[in-house]
């Protein structure tokens, strides 16, 4: 029978978040900052593992229980979505639409508002001040005007679409564009994203993976719009997909392309009676 986890309290000394950190590194830093032995902290987090196999490089869920992510957040004194924005392993366990989204500080200051203002989950940026609002990195978008432009067009075209439909399409589109970026499915898009990363990295240094959601944002919105339309209209033609994404129209779309694969699994839209 497993040993019951110890009661939780917020540890007295917090540690700063570092983007793309492993869970092993974060937990080790948290333990040392609070003068705890690492095995003791693991017990508090309800993680059962061999001490010799746990190092700062550890980044898997072996020995975890269902309550472990929440216990780590409680010990760190931070909301789980905030931790997930910095620690990729936790991000895989945290629904995207639960992440806290703080409003643009320029807008808040202009209205003399104090404290934290949380925006709706479907927002990504402040188009007025060209400021990205998600995650640990919140870069200025002045070097990437196409991002704010695409967001304005997307909001205008989907003004009458229910929020839950937009949120679902965004989650699916983010998964598709991330696969495109990681595997280089479309050379034209890959080159475009590399160019955006170069322009953005001039002001916000960081690996491409950290800024992936920023540099792929216009294409994510384009894919999301296609998915929204697909639920309301007959099949989407390859030339329409290519036109919306600004890429060459393939004569025969690859069936394993993440978007084609996703579209093939969608049920046919119901015809109006």
C-alpha positions in Angstrom: 0.0 0.0 0.0 1.5 3.4 -0.9 2.4 5.8 1.9 -0.1 8.6 2.2 1.3 11.9 1.0 2.1 14.5 3.7 -0.2 17.4 4.2 0.7 20.4 2.1 1.6 23.9 2.8 3.2 26.6 0.6 7.0 26.4 1.1 8.4 29.6 2.6 11.0 30.4 -0.1 9.7 30.6 -3.7 11.9 30.1 -6.8 11.7 32.0 -10.0 10.4 30.3 -13.1 12.8 29.6 -16.0 11.3 28.9 -19.4 11.6 25.3 -20.7 12.9 23.9 -17.4 12.7 20.2 -16.6 10.6 19.1 -13.6 13.7 17.6 -12.0 15.6 20.9 -12.2 12.7 22.9 -10.8 12.0 20.5 -7.9 15.7 20.3 -7.1 15.9 24.1 -7.0 12.8 24.3 -4.9 14.1 21.8 -2.4 17.5 23.5 -2.0 16.0 27.0 -1.7 13.9 25.7 1.3 16.7 23.6 2.9 14.9 20.3 2.2 16.4 17.0 1.0 15.2 16.2 -2.4 13.6 12.9 -1.3 11.5 14.8 1.3 10.3 17.2 -1.4 9.4 14.3 -3.7 7.4 12.7 -0.9 5.5 16.0 -0.4 4.7 16.1 -4.1 3.5 12.5 -3.9 6.3 11.2 -6.2 7.7 7.7 -5.5 11.0 7.1 -7.2 14.4 5.8 -6.6 16.6 8.7 -5.3 19.5 7.6 -7.5 17.3 7.8 -10.7 16.0 11.3 -9.9 18.3 14.1 -11.1 17.9 17.7 -12.3 17.7 16.2 -15.8 14.6 14.1 -14.9 11.7 15.1 -17.0 9.1 12.3 -17.0 6.1 11.2 -14.8 7.5 8.0 -13.4 6.3 7.6 -9.8 3.7 10.4 -10.1 0.1 10.1 -8.8 -2.9 12.0 -10.2 -2.5 14.6 -7.5 1.2 15.3 -8.2 0.9 18.3 -10.5 -1.5 20.1 -8.1 0.8 19.3 -5.2 3.8 20.8 -7.0 1.8 23.9 -7.7 0.8 24.1 -4.0 4.3 23.7 -2.7 5.6 26.3 -5.2 2.8 28.7 -4.3 1.9 29.3 -7.9 -1.2 28.3 -10.0 -0.6 25.2 -12.0 -1.2 27.0 -15.4 1.5 29.5 -14.5 4.0 26.7 -13.8 2.9 25.0 -17.0 3.8 28.0 -19.0 7.4 27.5 -18.0 7.7 23.7 -17.5 6.8 21.8 -20.7 6.0 18.5 -18.9 3.4 20.2 -16.8 2.0 22.0 -19.9 1.1 18.6 -21.3 -1.2 18.0 -18.2 -2.8 21.4 -18.1 -5.7 22.4 -20.4 -4.7 25.3 -22.6 -7.8 27.3 -21.9 -7.1 27.3 -18.1 -3.9 29.3 -18.4 -4.1 32.7 -16.7 -3.9 35.5 -19.3 -2.9 38.9 -17.9 -4.1 42.0 -19.7 -1.7 44.3 -21.5 0.0 46.5 -18.9 -0.1 49.5 -21.3 -4.0 49.3 -21.4 -4.2 48.8 -17.6 -1.9 51.8 -16.9 -3.9 54.0 -19.3 -7.1 53.2 -17.3 -5.4 53.6 -13.8 -6.3 50.0 -12.9 -4.2 48.3 -10.2 -3.8 44.6 -9.6 -4.0 41.7 -12.0 -6.6 41.7 -14.8 -7.3 38.3 -16.4 -8.5 38.1 -20.0 -10.7 35.5 -21.7 -8.9 32.4 -22.9 -9.3 33.1 -26.6 -7.1 36.2 -26.5 -3.5 36.1 -27.4 -2.2 39.6 -27.8 -3.0 43.3 -27.5 -3.4 44.5 -31.1 -3.4 48.2 -30.1 0.0 48.0 -28.4 1.4 45.1 -30.4 2.1 43.1 -27.3 2.0 39.3 -27.0 0.2 38.3 -23.8 0.8 34.6 -23.3 3.4 32.5 -21.4 6.6 33.6 -19.7 7.9 35.5 -22.7 5.6 38.4 -23.6 7.5 40.1 -26.5 6.7 43.2 -28.4 5.3 42.4 -31.8 6.4 45.6 -33.5 8.9 43.6 -35.7 6.0 41.3 -36.7 3.1 43.4 -37.9 1.6 40.5 -39.7 0.7 38.9 -36.4 -1.5 41.7 -35.1 -3.0 42.1 -38.6 -4.0 38.4 -38.8 -5.5 38.6 -35.3 -7.7 41.6 -36.3 -8.9 39.8 -39.4 -9.6 36.7 -37.5 -11.6 38.5 -34.8 -13.6 40.3 -37.5 -14.4 37.2 -39.5 -15.4 35.1 -36.4 -17.3 37.8 -34.5 -20.5 35.7 -34.6 -18.9 32.3 -33.9 -19.5 31.0 -30.3 -16.5 31.2 -28.0 -16.4 27.5 -27.4 -16.2 26.8 -31.1 -13.3 29.2 -31.5 -11.5 27.8 -28.5 -11.8 24.2 -29.9 -10.6 25.3 -33.4 -7.6 27.1 -31.8 -6.6 24.1 -29.8 -6.8 21.8 -32.9 -5.0 24.4 -35.1 -2.2 24.9 -32.5 -1.5 21.1 -32.5 -1.4 21.1 -36.3 0.9 24.1 -36.7 3.3 22.8 -34.0 3.6 19.5 -35.9 4.2 21.4 -39.1 7.0 23.4 -37.4 8.7 20.4 -35.7 8.6 18.1 -38.7 9.0 20.8 -41.5 6.0 19.6 -43.4 5.8 22.7 -45.6 9.1 24.3 -46.6 7.5 27.6 -47.5 6.0 27.8 -44.0 9.2 26.7 -42.4 11.2 29.4 -44.1 8.6 32.0 -43.2 8.7 30.9 -39.5 12.5 30.9 -39.4 12.4 34.5 -40.8 9.9 35.6 -38.1 12.1 34.0 -35.4 15.1 35.9 -36.7 13.2 39.2 -36.5 11.7 38.4 -33.1 14.9 37.0 -31.6 16.6 40.4 -32.3 14.6 41.8 -29.3 13.7 38.6 -27.4 16.6 36.1 -27.5 15.4 32.5 -27.1 15.2 29.1 -29.0 12.6 28.8 -31.7 10.6 26.2 -29.6 10.0 28.8 -26.9 8.6 31.3 -29.3 6.8 28.8 -31.5 3.3 30.0 -30.6 4.3 33.5 -31.6 5.9 32.9 -34.9 3.2 30.4 -36.1 0.3 32.5 -34.9 -1.0 33.8 -38.3 -1.0 30.3 -39.8 -2.6 28.9 -36.6 -5.5 31.4 -37.0 -5.8 30.5 -40.7 -6.0 26.8 -39.9 -8.5 27.6 -37.1 -10.7 29.5 -39.6 -10.6 26.6 -42.0 -11.7 24.2 -39.2 -14.5 26.5 -38.2 -15.7 26.7 -41.9 -15.4 22.9 -42.3 -17.9 22.4 -39.5 -20.4 24.6 -41.4 -19.8 23.8 -45.1 -18.8 20.9 -47.4 -15.2 19.7 -47.8 -12.4 22.2 -48.1 -10.4 22.0 -51.4 -6.6 21.8 -51.2 -6.3 25.0 -53.3 -8.3 26.9 -50.7 -6.0 25.6 -47.9 -2.9 26.6 -49.9 -4.4 30.0 -50.7 -5.3 30.8 -47.1 -1.8 29.7 -45.9 0.1 31.4 -48.8 1.9 28.2 -49.8 2.1 26.3 -53.1 -0.9 24.2 -54.0 0.2 20.5 -53.9 -1.2 18.5 -56.8 -1.8 15.6 -54.4 -2.0 16.5 -50.6 -0.1 14.0 -48.4 -2.7 12.0 -46.5 -0.5 12.0 -43.4 -0.2 15.8 -43.3 -1.5 16.8 -39.9 -4.2 19.0 -41.3 -5.4 16.5 -44.0 -5.3 13.8 -41.4 -7.5 15.9 -39.1 -10.0 16.9 -41.8 -10.4 13.2 -42.9 -11.5 12.3 -39.3 -14.2 15.1 -39.1 -17.8 14.1 -39.5 -19.5 15.5 -42.6 -21.2 18.8 -41.9 -25.0 18.5 -41.4 -27.0 20.0 -44.2 -29.6 22.6 -43.3 -33.1 21.2 -43.6 
